[in-house]
Amino acid sequence: MATYVIVGAGLAGAKAAQTLREEGFDGEIVLIGAETERPYERPPLSKGYLQGSSEREEIFVHEPGWYADNDVDLRLGIRVTRIEPAHHLVRLGDGSRQPYDKLLIATGAVPRRLPGPAYYLRTVEDSEALKRRFTGGANVLVVGASWIGLETAAAARTAGCQVTVVEPEPTALNRALGHELGELFARLHASKGVELRFGTAAAEITETGVRLSSGERLSADLVVVGIGAAPEVGLARDAGLDVGQGILTDASLRTSHPDVYAAGDVAEFHHPVYGRRIRVEHWANALHGGPVAARSMLGQEVVHDRLPYFYTDQYELGMEFSGDIEGHDEIVYRGDPESLEFVAYWLRDRRVVAGMNVNVWDVVDDIQELIRSGVTVHPKELSSG
């Protein structure tokens, strides 16, 4: 009987285990996670759960009994210390060894850290710790006007905290969306009373606040750092797998070893639509990548060709984003961005490469179809469509 091991008990790993059973795999499935919580989804941690609008049980991928009912050996609170592809086994932190026939690495990413006492938002414990601190008008300083930084700022401001955001880029989300649309998010937060400090970095974090690169000191009751995440590629690199920005895979999520696969935040996979490898840290990539990896492990001919997709909720703004803006040369709007009800299209050579709908719903499929088609469009068609 074959044994399939999944390293990483997050969304990608849990969905891979589920898909293996749904596709009829009757061998042993071992799902190993370093956290003590059963697999859960991360978006609520900076959105509904942090804001108190969703309950704890809503974040989990499966009901508590699902793993036992489906004969999935879920091992929590255990770290994998080494992967040995030549011997088809993984070594665990408790000193034991787990052999495998095929292996999926779904170890995700970890927050990039700064020296000094600060909070980060990656785990359910992180979210609960921040929720407890977002009370009584606390003075919160957020380092990084990233998606996670802005969602955290919105949650803190909604809870009645004083909030300051520090960011070395000239505006919010500058790399993710570009200056023009980044400014829209900056104005939204400013309108809610968030103090924004662009063009300056956190040089030192102390118990009482932050010293900026300009030398100015800002006091705070707590500092939250949201400056991106780094993929957990250490195990793969030490195992001799090919690694770039993430674990390198083909379009079927196979790594450089024929019996090892990678999915989720940690995978840098070849995307057939873009004709190059990309690494995507967002929820949808884990949701869909896990099942693709599972089917690939079963020998099915599958391709992970879902377009990158992301959503955010900040105050009254709800947004969905599809695609990749790299190399764009034009932005076209349908609707007025200042109204916070519009669709933005990023074009390259008059072909849509990405789209973002803000407070406009049920258009994601149309946007993604337009991206996939690769057809040449006239900006006027998009702005009036």
Sequence and secondary structure as in RCSB ss.txt:
>XXXX:A:sequence
MATYVIVGAGLAGAKAAQTLREEGFDGEIVLIGAETERPYERPPLSKGYLQGSSEREEIFVHEPGWYADNDVDLR
LGIRVTRIEPAHHLVRLGDGSRQPYDKLLIATGAVPRRLPGPAYYLRTVEDSEALKRRFTGGANVLVVGASWIGL
ETAAAARTAGCQVTVVEPEPTALNRALGHELGELFARLHASKGVELRFGTAAAEITETGVRLSSGERLSADLVVV
GIGAAPEVGLARDAGLDVGQGILTDASLRTSHPDVYAAGDVAEFHHPVYGRRIRVEHWANALHGGPVAARSMLGQ
EVVHDRLPYFYTDQYELGMEFSGDIEGHDEIVYRGDPESLEFVAYWLRDRRVVAGMNVNVWDVVDDIQELIRSGV
TVHPKELSSG
>XXXX:A:secstr
  EEEEE  SHHHHHHHHHHHHTT  SEEEEEESSSS  B SHHHHTHHHHTSS GGGGBSS TTHHHHTTEEEE
ES  EEEEEGGGTEEEETTS EEE SEEEE   EEE   SSS B  SSHHHHHHHHHHS TT EEEEE  SHHHH
HHHHHHHHTT EEEEEESSSSTTHHHH HHHHHHHHHHHHHTT EEEES  EEEEETTEEEETTS EEE SEEEE
 S EEE  HHHHHTT  BSSSEEE TT B SSTTEEE GGGEEEEETTTTEEEE  SHHHHHHHHHHHHHHHTT 
        EEEEEETTEEEEEEE  TT  EEEEEEEGGGTEEEEEEEETTEEEEEEEES  S HHHHHHHHHH  
B  HHHHHH 
